[in-house]
Amino acid sequence: MSRQLTDEEIERQLADLPLWTREGDAIVATIEAPDFPAAIAIVGEAAEVAEEMNHHPDIDIRWRTTSWLLTTHDAGGLTQLDIEQAHRIIEIARRHGVVIDG
């Protein structure tokens, strides 16, 4: 099981994660893809990453807008797995045409 991050660790690492914000024991992001097929492709690739990491996000898809929630349930909060997965989701989104400041 991964170690729960401290508040300081979370805030420091979120500074390098555009779009992601903290909500309680989770980090969340809304990513708007250029179109619906791109949104589905982002989710599909993120699903492969989730399987590889054995760490599965909550995902909501509304046309070209995807909403993401990451937390580590068995650790009772945020761990490095959540941060790493958020970085990978951002990379995937950029490859599919999402423009992200930061």
DRENMARVEX-728726 format. One record per residue: residue number from 1; y, z, x of N, C-alpha, C in turn; residue in three letters. Coordinates in pm, whole numbers, padded with zeros to 5 digits. Layout:
% DRENMARVEX-728726
[NUM, [Y, Z, X], [Y, Z, X], [Y, Z, X], 'ALA']
...
This chain:
% DRENMARVEX-728726
[1, [-00119, 00000, 00084], [00000, 00000, 00000], [00125, 00000, 00088], 'MET']
[2, [00225, -00075, 00046], [00350, -00083, 00120], [00436, 00040, 00095], 'SER']
[3, [00518, 00070, 00194], [00610, 00185, 00186], [00732, 00148, 00103], 'ARG']
[4, [00773, 00239, 00017], [00893, 00219, -00063], [01015, 00221, 00029], 'GLN']
[5, [01107, 00126, 00010], [01228, 00118, 00091], [01329, 00223, 00047], 'LEU']
[6, [01412, 00267, 00141], [01521, 00358, 00107], [01635, 00280, 00044], 'THR']
[7, [01725, 00350, -00022], [01842, 00283, -00081], [01921, 00208, 00026], 'ASP']
[8, [01938, 00268, 00141], [02012, 00205, 00251], [01943, 00076, 00297], 'GLU']
[9, [01812, 00081, 00312], [01737, -00038, 00354], [01750, -00151, 00251], 'GLU']
[10, [01744, -00114, 00125], [01755, -00214, 00019], [01892, -00280, 00021], 'ILE']
[11, [01997, -00200, 00025], [02132, -00254, 00023], [02158, -00343, 00145], 'GLU']
[12, [02112, -00301, 00260], [02131, -00380, 00383], [02061, -00515, 00371], 'ARG']
[13, [01939, -00514, 00321], [01862, -00638, 00313], [01910, -00729, 00199], 'GLN']
[14, [01964, -00672, 00093], [02017, -00754, -00015], [02139, -00834, 00030], 'LEU']
[15, [02207, -00786, 00133], [02323, -00859, 00185], [02284, -00998, 00236], 'ALA']
[16, [02157, -01015, 00273], [02106, -01144, 00321], [02034, -01223, 00213], 'ASP']
[17, [02043, -01178, 00089], [01972, -01244, -00021], [02070, -01285, -00131], 'LEU']
[18, [02132, -01403, -00115], [02221, -01448, -00221], [02144, -01460, -00353], 'PRO']
[19, [02211, -01431, -00461], [02159, -01435, -00599], [02085, -01309, -00640], 'LEU']
[20, [02033, -01233, -00546], [01951, -01116, -00581], [02037, -00991, -00589], 'TRP']
[21, [02013, -00911, -00695], [02081, -00783, -00712], [01978, -00678, -00750], 'THR']
[22, [02017, -00556, -00730], [01926, -00447, -00762], [01948, -00400, -00905], 'ARG']
[23, [01838, -00378, -00974], [01840, -00316, -01106], [01735, -00206, -01106], 'GLU']
[24, [01777, -00085, -01080], [01684, 00028, -01076], [01583, 00012, -00965], 'GLY']
[25, [01455, 00010, -01001], [01346, -00001, -00904], [01303, -00146, -00881], 'ASP']
[26, [01392, -00241, -00911], [01358, -00383, -00897], [01477, -00458, -00840], 'ALA']
[27, [01449, -00580, -00792], [01556, -00675, -00762], [01537, -00793, -00855], 'ILE']
[28, [01651, -00851, -00898], [01647, -00959, -00995], [01737, -01073, -00950], 'VAL']
[29, [01703, -01193, -00996], [01785, -01311, -00968], [01771, -01409, -01083], 'ALA']
[30, [01877, -01486, -01104], [01873, -01599, -01195], [01901, -01723, -01112], 'THR']
[31, [01810, -01817, -01119], [01821, -01939, -01040], [01826, -02057, -01135], 'ILE']
[32, [01932, -02137, -01125], [01947, -02254, -01209], [01911, -02378, -01128], 'GLU']
[33, [01806, -02445, -01169], [01758, -02565, -01101], [01837, -02687, -01152], 'ALA']
[34, [01832, -02797, -01077], [01903, -02918, -01121], [01852, -02972, -01255], 'PRO']
[35, [01723, -02954, -01284], [01666, -03002, -01409], [01537, -02925, -01437], 'ASP']
[36, [01478, -02951, -01553], [01357, -02879, -01593], [01239, -02903, -01498], 'PHE']
[37, [01212, -03027, -01456], [01101, -03045, -01363], [01119, -02968, -01232], 'PRO']
[38, [01243, -02959, -01183], [01268, -02882, -01060], [01243, -02734, -01085], 'ALA']
[39, [01283, -02683, -01201], [01259, -02542, -01234], [01109, -02512, -01234], 'ALA']
[40, [01032, -02602, -01295], [00887, -02583, -01301], [00826, -02592, -01161], 'ILE']
[41, [00877, -02683, -01078], [00827, -02695, -00941], [00855, -02568, -00861], 'ALA']
[42, [00974, -02512, -00879], [01007, -02386, -00810], [00909, -02277, -00851], 'ILE']
[43, [00887, -02264, -00981], [00794, -02163, -01030], [00653, -02188, -00977], 'VAL']
[44, [00612, -02314, -00975], [00478, -02348, -00925], [00459, -02311, -00779], 'GLY']
[45, [00557, -02345, -00697], [00547, -02310, -00555], [00555, -02159, -00534], 'GLU']
[46, [00641, -02094, -00612], [00651, -01947, -00602], [00520, -01882, -00643], 'ALA']
[47, [00449, -01942, -00739], [00319, -01889, -00781], [00218, -01896, -00666], 'ALA']
[48, [00223, -02004, -00589], [00135, -02015, -00473], [00167, -01908, -00369], 'GLU']
[49, [00296, -01885, -00346], [00338, -01779, -00254], [00291, -01643, -00306], 'VAL']
[50, [00306, -01621, -00435], [00264, -01493, -00495], [00115, -01469, -00474], 'ALA']
[51, [00034, -01572, -00492], [-00110, -01559, -00470], [-00139, -01529, -00323], 'GLU']
[52, [-00070, -01601, -00235], [-00089, -01580, -00092], [-00054, -01437, -00051], 'GLU']
[53, [00053, -01383, -00109], [00100, -01248, -00077], [00028, -01141, -00159], 'MET']
[54, [-00045, -01182, -00263], [-00102, -01090, -00361], [00006, -00997, -00416], 'ASN']
[55, [00117, -01061, -00452], [00235, -00988, -00502], [00303, -01080, -00603], 'HIS']
[56, [00300, -01043, -00731], [00335, -01135, -00838], [00463, -01095, -00910], 'HIS']
[57, [00562, -01185, -00911], [00690, -01155, -00978], [00679, -01173, -01129], 'PRO']
[58, [00773, -01112, -01200], [00792, -01142, -01342], [00888, -01260, -01346], 'ASP']
[59, [00852, -01364, -01420], [00931, -01487, -01425], [00954, -01527, -01570], 'ILE']
[60, [01077, -01566, -01600], [01112, -01619, -01731], [01174, -01756, -01710], 'ASP']
[61, [01130, -01856, -01786], [01181, -01992, -01772], [01249, -02032, -01904], 'ILE']
[62, [01374, -02074, -01894], [01450, -02125, -02008], [01516, -02255, -01964], 'ARG']
[63, [01457, -02366, -02001], [01498, -02500, -01962], [01506, -02506, -01810], 'TRP']
[64, [01623, -02514, -01751], [01631, -02524, -01605], [01671, -02392, -01539], 'ARG']
[65, [01678, -02286, -01617], [01715, -02154, -01566], [01591, -02067, -01555], 'THR']
[66, [01570, -02013, -01436], [01458, -01921, -01416], [01514, -01783, -01382], 'THR']
[67, [01454, -01682, -01438], [01492, -01543, -01410], [01373, -01475, -01343], 'SER']
[68, [01404, -01398, -01241], [01300, -01338, -01156], [01321, -01188, -01148], 'TRP']
[69, [01211, -01113, -01146], [01215, -00969, -01124], [01104, -00935, -01026], 'LEU']
[70, [01142, -00866, -00919], [01045, -00823, -00817], [01049, -00672, -00803], 'LEU']
[71, [00933, -00612, -00802], [00915, -00470, -00773], [00770, -00450, -00731], 'THR']
[72, [00743, -00341, -00665], [00605, -00310, -00626], [00559, -00192, -00710], 'THR']
[73, [00487, -00223, -00816], [00447, -00121, -00913], [00368, -00008, -00849], 'HIS']
[74, [00271, -00041, -00763], [00187, 00065, -00707], [00261, 00153, -00607], 'ASP']
[75, [00378, 00108, -00559], [00459, 00192, -00469], [00569, 00265, -00548], 'ALA']
[76, [00586, 00229, -00674], [00686, 00295, -00756], [00828, 00250, -00727], 'GLY']
[77, [00845, 00131, -00672], [00980, 00083, -00642], [00976, -00038, -00551], 'GLY']
[78, [01082, -00057, -00477], [01097, -00173, -00391], [01036, -00151, -00254], 'LEU']
[79, [00965, -00255, -00206], [00905, -00252, -00073], [00946, -00379, 00002], 'THR']
[80, [00905, -00386, 00126], [00935, -00504, 00207], [00872, -00630, 00146], 'GLN']
[81, [00762, -00616, 00076], [00701, -00731, 00007], [00799, -00798, -00089], 'LEU']
[82, [00876, -00717, -00162], [00973, -00771, -00257], [01082, -00849, -00184], 'ASP']
[83, [01130, -00793, -00074], [01235, -00860, 00004], [01183, -00991, 00062], 'ILE']
[84, [01065, -00987, 00121], [01007, -01108, 00179], [00985, -01215, 00072], 'GLU']
[85, [00936, -01175, -00043], [00912, -01273, -00149], [01043, -01331, -00200], 'GLN']
[86, [01146, -01250, -00211], [01277, -01301, -00255], [01328, -01407, -00158], 'ALA']
[87, [01313, -01384, -00029], [01354, -01484, 00071], [01276, -01614, 00051], 'HIS']
[88, [01150, -01603, 00027], [01066, -01723, 00010], [01103, -01798, -00118], 'ARG']
[89, [01136, -01727, -00224], [01178, -01792, -00348], [01309, -01867, -00326], 'ILE']
[90, [01402, -01807, -00253], [01529, -01875, -00221], [01502, -02002, -00142], 'ILE']
[91, [01415, -01996, -00043], [01381, -02116, 00036], [01323, -02226, -00053], 'GLU']
[92, [01234, -02189, -00142], [01173, -02286, -00234], [01282, -02348, -00322], 'ILE']
[93, [01368, -02265, -00377], [01474, -02315, -00465], [01565, -02414, -00391], 'ALA']
[94, [01600, -02382, -00268], [01685, -02474, -00190], [01616, -02609, -00169], 'ARG']
[95, [01486, -02606, -00142], [01413, -02732, -00123], [01412, -02818, -00250], 'ARG']
[96, [01433, -02755, -00363], [01432, -02828, -00490], [01574, -02854, -00543], 'HIS']
[97, [01670, -02849, -00453], [01806, -02889, -00490], [01897, -02782, -00543], 'GLY']
[98, [01855, -02657, -00540], [01942, -02550, -00584], [02043, -02520, -00474], 'VAL']
[99, [02169, -02522, -00508], [02275, -02490, -00413], [02302, -02341, -00423], 'VAL']
[100, [02285, -02273, -00310], [02299, -02128, -00306], [02401, -02094, -00199], 'ILE']
[101, [02506, -02024, -00239], [02604, -01978, -00140], [02545, -01864, -00061], 'ASP']
[102, [02574, -01863, 00067], [02527, -01751, 00149], [02416, -01788, 00241], 'GLY']
